[in-house]
Amino acid sequence: QVQLVESGGGLVQPGGSLRLSCAASGILFRVYAMGWYRQAPGKQRELVAHITSGSSTNYADSVKGRFIISRDNAKNTVYLKMDSLKPEDTAVYHCRAQRLGMANDYWGQGTQVTVSS
């Protein structure tokens, strides 16, 4: 059974930092591309950051220079370090595991991030 479990969300003031984690089980983690997505109320889910199985990364323009995605294949975990947080970063953050070229595509339940003073 595949599970992606996010953690690390919470309430933070503008300018603050958080680190999200997504622990994967039931998959051969190292061959999967991993992504962080977010969905704010009334908005569509959007890609925040992506890391390939070879650790190449890309980011949404809105988070470049503030967020860093990384992975630890020994721990089957992907991280999202978020700095200089803004109120517009408020959303539920989900991780996604994709095996490119195949139908394997899994989502976690999400973790809430709220940026507010």
C-alpha positions as CSV (number, residue, x, y, z in Angstrom):
1,Q,0.0,0.0,0.0
2,V,1.4,3.4,-1.1
3,Q,1.4,6.2,1.5
4,L,2.6,9.7,1.3
5,V,2.4,11.5,4.6
6,E,3.1,15.2,4.9
7,S,4.1,17.0,8.1
8,G,5.6,20.3,9.2
9,G,2.8,22.7,8.4
10,G,1.4,25.2,10.8
11,L,0.8,28.9,11.6
12,V,3.7,31.2,11.0
13,Q,4.1,35.0,10.8
14,P,5.1,36.8,7.6
15,G,8.8,36.5,7.0
16,G,9.0,33.3,8.9
17,S,10.1,29.8,7.9
18,L,8.8,26.3,7.8
19,R,10.1,23.0,6.6
20,L,7.6,20.5,5.2
21,S,8.4,16.8,5.0
22,C,6.7,14.0,3.0
23,A,7.5,10.5,4.0
24,A,6.8,7.8,1.4
25,S,6.2,4.1,1.8
26,G,5.2,1.3,-0.5
27,I,7.1,2.6,-3.5
28,L,10.7,2.4,-4.7
29,F,11.3,6.0,-3.7
30,R,14.5,6.7,-5.5
31,V,13.0,6.2,-9.0
32,Y,10.2,8.6,-8.5
33,A,10.0,12.3,-9.3
34,M,8.5,14.2,-6.3
35,G,6.6,17.4,-6.3
36,W,5.1,19.8,-3.8
37,Y,1.8,21.4,-4.8
38,R,-0.5,23.8,-3.0
39,Q,-4.1,24.7,-3.1
40,A,-5.5,27.8,-1.6
41,P,-9.3,28.2,-0.9
42,G,-11.2,29.0,-4.1
43,K,-8.1,28.4,-6.3
44,Q,-6.7,25.6,-8.4
45,R,-4.0,23.3,-7.2
46,E,-0.6,24.6,-8.4
47,L,2.9,23.2,-8.7
48,V,5.3,24.8,-6.2
49,A,8.5,22.8,-6.6
50,H,9.6,19.6,-8.3
51,I,12.6,17.3,-8.0
52,T,13.5,14.5,-10.4
53,S,14.9,11.1,-9.5
54,G,18.2,12.6,-10.4
55,S,17.7,15.6,-8.1
56,S,17.1,18.2,-10.8
57,T,14.8,20.9,-9.5
58,N,12.4,23.5,-10.8
59,Y,10.2,26.0,-9.0
60,A,7.2,28.2,-9.5
61,D,8.2,31.8,-10.2
62,S,6.4,32.9,-7.1
63,V,8.6,30.9,-4.8
64,K,12.0,31.1,-6.5
65,G,14.7,32.2,-4.2
66,R,12.5,31.5,-1.1
67,F,11.8,27.8,-1.2
68,I,14.1,24.8,-1.6
69,I,13.1,21.3,-2.4
70,S,15.3,18.4,-1.5
71,R,15.2,14.6,-1.1
72,D,16.8,12.0,1.0
73,N,16.5,8.6,-0.7
74,A,17.8,6.8,2.4
75,K,14.9,8.1,4.4
76,N,12.3,7.9,1.5
77,T,11.5,11.6,2.3
78,V,11.2,14.8,0.3
79,Y,11.4,18.2,2.0
80,L,10.3,21.7,1.2
81,K,12.2,24.4,3.1
82,M,10.2,27.6,2.9
83,D,11.7,31.0,3.9
84,S,10.5,34.6,3.8
85,L,6.9,33.3,3.9
86,K,4.1,35.6,2.7
87,P,0.4,35.6,3.4
88,E,-0.2,34.5,-0.2
89,D,1.7,31.3,0.6
90,T,-1.2,30.2,2.7
91,A,-2.6,26.9,1.4
92,V,-2.8,23.2,1.9
93,Y,0.5,21.7,0.7
94,H,0.4,18.3,-0.9
95,C,3.3,16.0,-2.1
96,R,3.1,13.9,-5.2
97,A,5.1,10.9,-6.4
98,Q,5.3,10.2,-10.1
99,R,7.1,7.5,-12.0
100,L,7.6,9.2,-15.3
101,G,6.5,7.3,-18.4
102,M,4.3,5.1,-16.3
103,A,0.9,5.4,-14.7
104,N,2.2,5.4,-11.1
105,D,1.0,8.7,-9.6
106,Y,0.3,9.2,-5.9
107,W,-0.8,12.1,-3.7
108,G,-0.6,12.8,0.0
109,Q,-3.4,14.1,2.1
110,G,-1.8,17.5,2.6
111,T,-0.6,19.8,5.4
112,Q,-2.0,23.2,6.1
113,V,0.3,26.2,6.0
114,T,-1.0,29.5,7.3
115,V,1.0,32.7,7.1
116,S,-0.6,35.4,9.2
117,S,0.3,38.0,11.8
